[in-house]
Amino acid sequence: MRPFVRITLALSLVGPVAGCIPIEGPEPEALRRVTPHPCETGLSADQTFLFESNFPTAKLQTDPPQFVLELALGGDAETIPMTTSVGEFGELLLQPVMPLPPDTDMLLRMVDAGVVEGALVETDLPARYSTRNAPAIRTYRAIENRVFVSFTQRLDAASVKTSVTVRQGGAAIASDATYLDAPDRVVWVEILSDPGSIVDVVFSTGLRTDRGDAVFATETSVQLDPAYTLPPDNGCQFF
């Protein structure tokens, strides 16, 4: 008779088994990023706001979160209520109940969390906005000689090619600039030769918004390490 061999597999109860892929549970419910993204300027009078989420539509409809726009008018805080409607895929559409005033800075604030109480909210709230026509740099970062500079308004893509240069110690460095509009109005600058240290990404007065306005009155630059630079803490430079 052939010998009988018993093989026993022991599974660890205190940690993952080496070489095994852990099985993850369902993704936690969360409010995703809002559009327009925080720090946007030049909002229209009839501006709406859209939150993406992975909440079930039926659940959101029972008690959706409520928001207001808090306005800064001459030092006095006033608010504009907003209606909240729930879309087919769990998105939240926020509609101010009255036109937004011109040339005004504001905060989007959640005043009642409803069913999203305690859930992850990926957008830092309150979020800053403005109806002022005030194009500016929102934030920037860099990794492996690729620089990403985000602006607070939509840019004219044609002006980007001729208005962005990279310099080191005053000398130009070969680079190529491309405009990526959605979702963060990003100028992507690829540095074509490794500079090895800090550089200046320079924007000339020829850079234009899609409205034809100059973004900067004078030449403006950001200084960074193109190998790796984290975004600045404050991405809302117009406040």
Buried (B, 14 or more C-beta within 10 A) or exposed (E): EEEEEEEEEEEEEEEEEEEEEEEEEEEEBBBBBBBBBBBBBBBEEEBBBBBBBBBEEEBBEEEBBBBBBBBBEEEEEBEBEBEBEBBEEBBBBBEBEEEBBEEBBBBBBBEEBBBBEEBEBEBEEBBBBBBBBBBBBBBBBBEEBEBBBBBBBBBBBEBBEEBBBBBBEEEEBEBEBEBBEEEBBBBBBBBEEEBEEEBBBBBBEBBBBBEEBBBBEEEBBBEBBBBEBEEBEEBBEBE
